[in-house]
Amino acid sequence: MVVVLEIWVLVILGVSQVLAISQNFTCNSTDLTALKGFMDGLESSIDGWWPTNSLSISSFNCCNWVGINCNSSSGRIVGLGLPKKRLIGGLSDLISNLDQLTKLNLSNNFLTGPIPISLFHLAHLEVIDLSRNGFNGVFLISIHLPALQELDFSDNFFTGSIPGLCVNSSGIRVVKFVVNSLTGIIPSEFRNFSFLTHLCLASNSLSGAISEFLFWLPRELDLQDNMFNSIGGPVSLDVSCNRLSGNLPDFFVACSIERKREGGDATAAKGAEPPQVTSIEKFDTTWH
């Protein structure tokens, strides 16, 4: 009986200590200011977040709120993810107070207006996904995001030219601006993105030449539905010694090809090469 009582006392003491810790742990004041500003920019509250008009908001641990991820050591917010939450409104400049943020995902909402300039100066931001919203405006000449790895601004209403990224973002792997109203050329600085795997710029109004270096960088290169008028080069495309069959794709519809057949006709690829290639120097289909 004494043993049982001692166990219950220990359990009660343990629970009271946990409650005391949880009650004393509050949001970092800088992060709290950012969240308050973010919520004030929205037209409705976020399920799971304390109401913006509460006088006691500072007494709650925002790390437990929906979509927020905090560093277990510092308690600072490092992730804000609220995709598909039907958020309506704009982004407050105060969101940049989340200065330890590494991931920001507000995709698939109804957010509008320009993106605050200060958001492009978060030193630790690695992933930013604002796709499928109603954001608009012109980008800065350059973006200062040295830790950036993935950027997705697809399906919005951005205008102007593609922003410069390689000033600091040399480690970027994914760049997506699909379905916007961007104009101008693809920046030559992209040749410095040695880690780039996905470059998706389809459905804009980009023009000029498709530079040769683009064919050697990403695994996925999506440039369809633009206004490009030439392919930089010459480009040598070697697909020899494979098992290709069927008709040749129409990827080079705007090109003419000097076809290389060494050692006889050893290919099963059918159909005539697409006409009017001006910049593909070799198209090697031998040994298929």
Secondary structure, DSSP 8 states (H G I E B T S, - for coil): -HHHHHHHHHHHHHHHHHHHHHHH----HHHHHHHHHHHHTBSS--TTS--TT-TTGGGS-GGGSTTEEE-TTT--EEEEE-TTS--EE---GGGGG-TT--EEE--SSEEEE---GGGGG-TT--EEE--SSEEEEE--SB---TT--EEE--SSEEEE---B-TTT-TT--EEE--SSEEEE---GGGGG-TT--EEE--SSEEEEEE-GGGGTS-SEEE--SSEEEEE-S-EEEE--SS--EEE--GGGTT--EEEE-TTS---EEES---S--SSEEEEE----
